[in-house]
């Protein structure tokens, strides 16, 4: 995230605006060997977040892909 983007997110939070389209997450490995990605709460509860999970334990199938050249992970809807 560039400096200007960080400032814009900080200003939005100070002003009380609801638009949060990025945040600091974390990729980690559990003791059982599974990998998990933590997504910040303010990102996932934003009104524009693409998936709505109403209750704890809810889940939705997603496609996860990565780009070696960009060192990025993309999460999109899973379509069969």
N, C-alpha and C positions, 0 to 999 in steps of 0.2 A: 504494500500500500504506500503510495507516495505521500509526501508531506502535505500537499494540498488536500488530498483525500482525507487524511487523518484530521486536519483542521475542520473540514466540512462535517465530518461525523461528530467531532467534539462540539461544534456549534449547534448542530441539530439536537444533540442531547441536552445542551444548556437551554435551548429555546423551547424544549418540550415537543419538538416535532416528532412525528411517529415514524418517519422514513429511516429505516436502518437496513442498508442493502449489503453490508459487509461487516465483519467483526473478526476478532482474533479467536481462532479455534485451536484445537490441539489434536495431533495424531499420536496415539500411544498403543503400546502392546500390553495386553493383560497377562497375568501369570499363567492362564490356560493356553496362551499362544495366539488368541484372537487379537486382531487389530480393531481399534475403535477410533472414530473421529468425533470429538466433542464439538458441538455447535453452540455458540453463545445464546443464552435465553432471549436477550433483546432482539437478536436476529430472527430467531424462530417464531417469536410471538408478534413480529411486525405484521401489520395488516396485509402487506404485499408478499409475504413469504408464500412460495408456491404450494406448500403442503399444509393441510390443516389436520392436526392430531388433537382430538378433543379430550381424550382421557389418557391417563398414565397407562403405559403398556400398549397403546395403539402403535401401529406401524404401517408403513406403506412401502411396497417394493420400488426400489430405485436402481437405475443403472449408474455404476461408478466406473469412470475411465480415467486414465492418467496420460500425461504427455511428458516424455522424457526430456525433450528439447526445452519445454517451457517450465519444467518442474512444477506441474499443476495437476490438480485433481478436479474432475468435473462430475457433478451429480445431476442426473436428469430423470424424467419419468421413465419407468420401465414399461416398454410396449412389447407385447408378444406377437 
